[in-house]
Structure formats: structure tokens, C-alpha cells
Amino acid sequence: MTLVQKLITVAICVAGTMFTRFLPFAVFHGKSELPSWVDYLGKVLPLALFAFLVVYCLKDVTPLAGSHGIPEAISIVVVAALYEWRGNTLVSMAAGTALYMVLVQLVFV
């Protein structure tokens, strides 16, 4: 791939990302309130995405083999407990990810 092709690829990716980010502002510009379906999606989609991520992360866990899903279970409990305690999604996810990495690299080898 030549430098020109790489630059064109990056430019197309940037344009596509900017288009999807700016489109809602262009569509709803000047309106006093959002339609009810947009408000609904704003409330439901974040939870649905987190549920999807949990399912995706646990899809390859086999309770009858390897570490039996113990590192995953411990990390999930820590993420949930930290979120309940601190109410900070970023801190709870970062701590759970770090703990999981320590468990699978050093404890459940």
C-alpha cells in the first residue's frame, strides 16, 4: 500500500467518523426538544452495549475446563462492587480489567 493510498484510507475513515458524530447535531439543530424515541435510545443503548460487551467477553469461558471461569467471575464481582461503591464506570472497568490481567497472567497460569 502506497503512502497516497494510506492517506486516502485515513481521510475516508476520518470523514466517516465525523459524519456519524455530526449528523445528529445537524438533524436536530434548532429543535427545542428531542423526539421521544431519541430520548429513549439515549437511555437504553448504553445499558444494552454494556450487556453486549459482558456477553461477548464471557462467550469463550468454559466452566468445565481451564480455570473454570474463576478469573472472569472475580473480575465481574470487583467491577460491580467498585461501580456500586464509587459510581465511576471508568474506574470500575479499569480496575476489573487490570485485576483480570493479573489473575490470568500470574495466578491462573
Legacy VTK file of the C-alpha trace (Angstrom):
# vtk DataFile Version 3.0
C-alpha trace
ASCII
DATASET POLYDATA
POINTS 109 float
0.000 0.000 0.000
1.476 3.313 -1.033
1.563 6.448 1.078
-1.190 8.038 -1.033
-3.453 5.019 -0.517
-2.818 5.134 3.221
-3.654 8.832 3.370
-6.836 8.311 1.346
-7.863 5.465 3.666
-7.266 7.598 6.768
-9.144 10.535 5.205
-12.154 8.327 4.394
-12.176 6.926 7.945
-11.966 10.422 9.431
-14.763 11.682 7.171
-17.000 8.735 8.037
-16.390 9.161 11.752
-17.011 12.912 11.614
-20.185 12.400 9.565
-21.663 9.969 12.086
-20.711 12.239 15.001
-22.053 15.464 13.493
-25.185 14.062 11.833
-27.374 14.123 14.983
-26.462 17.760 15.613
-27.360 18.676 12.035
-30.651 16.759 12.128
-31.854 18.149 15.456
-30.377 21.649 15.174
-32.802 24.352 16.237
-35.353 21.999 17.788
-36.386 22.797 21.314
-36.650 19.183 22.441
-35.628 15.782 21.156
-38.178 13.297 19.857
-39.230 10.723 22.443
-37.594 7.840 20.545
-34.213 9.578 20.594
-34.530 10.165 24.325
-35.489 6.500 24.781
-32.479 5.298 22.790
-30.214 7.567 24.830
-31.366 5.813 27.978
-31.453 2.227 26.693
-28.457 1.902 24.364
-25.652 2.380 26.928
-27.026 -0.444 29.069
-27.554 -2.638 26.020
-23.990 -2.047 24.862
-22.568 -2.961 28.273
-24.694 -6.112 28.339
-23.431 -6.979 24.864
-19.825 -6.468 25.986
-20.321 -8.742 29.002
-21.818 -11.480 26.837
-19.032 -11.072 24.286
-16.322 -11.260 26.958
-17.821 -14.391 28.511
-18.608 -16.261 25.278
-15.439 -18.386 25.391
-15.499 -19.203 29.103
-15.764 -22.939 29.660
-16.762 -23.822 33.232
-15.568 -27.410 32.784
-12.053 -26.593 31.534
-9.054 -24.461 32.356
-9.561 -22.018 35.186
-13.347 -22.735 35.155
-14.218 -19.059 34.671
-12.945 -18.106 38.128
-10.839 -15.089 36.983
-13.788 -13.793 34.980
-16.199 -14.220 37.890
-13.832 -12.477 40.327
-13.328 -9.582 37.904
-17.069 -9.182 37.314
-17.719 -9.051 41.060
-14.959 -6.450 41.521
-16.288 -4.294 38.660
-19.843 -4.406 40.054
-18.696 -3.710 43.630
-16.473 -0.797 42.607
-19.228 0.703 40.496
-21.714 0.443 43.367
-19.177 1.914 45.794
-17.703 4.730 43.679
-20.278 5.163 40.916
-17.499 5.633 38.376
-17.710 3.462 35.257
-14.170 4.190 34.075
-12.542 3.360 37.412
-14.526 0.154 37.871
-13.832 -1.083 34.328
-10.119 -0.209 34.505
-9.711 -1.915 37.875
-11.616 -5.003 36.721
-9.535 -5.234 33.546
-6.271 -4.830 35.478
-7.340 -7.436 38.032
-8.331 -9.869 35.291
-4.964 -9.441 33.580
-3.120 -10.076 36.855
-5.233 -13.156 37.565
-4.761 -14.779 34.155
-1.071 -13.856 33.840
0.152 -14.565 37.382
-2.400 -16.558 39.387
-4.292 -18.854 36.994
-1.352 -19.729 34.740
LINES 1 110
109 0 1 2 3 4 5 6 7 8 9 10 11 12 13 14 15 16 17 18 19 20 21 22 23 24 25 26 27 28 29 30 31 32 33 34 35 36 37 38 39 40 41 42 43 44 45 46 47 48 49 50 51 52 53 54 55 56 57 58 59 60 61 62 63 64 65 66 67 68 69 70 71 72 73 74 75 76 77 78 79 80 81 82 83 84 85 86 87 88 89 90 91 92 93 94 95 96 97 98 99 100 101 102 103 104 105 106 107 108
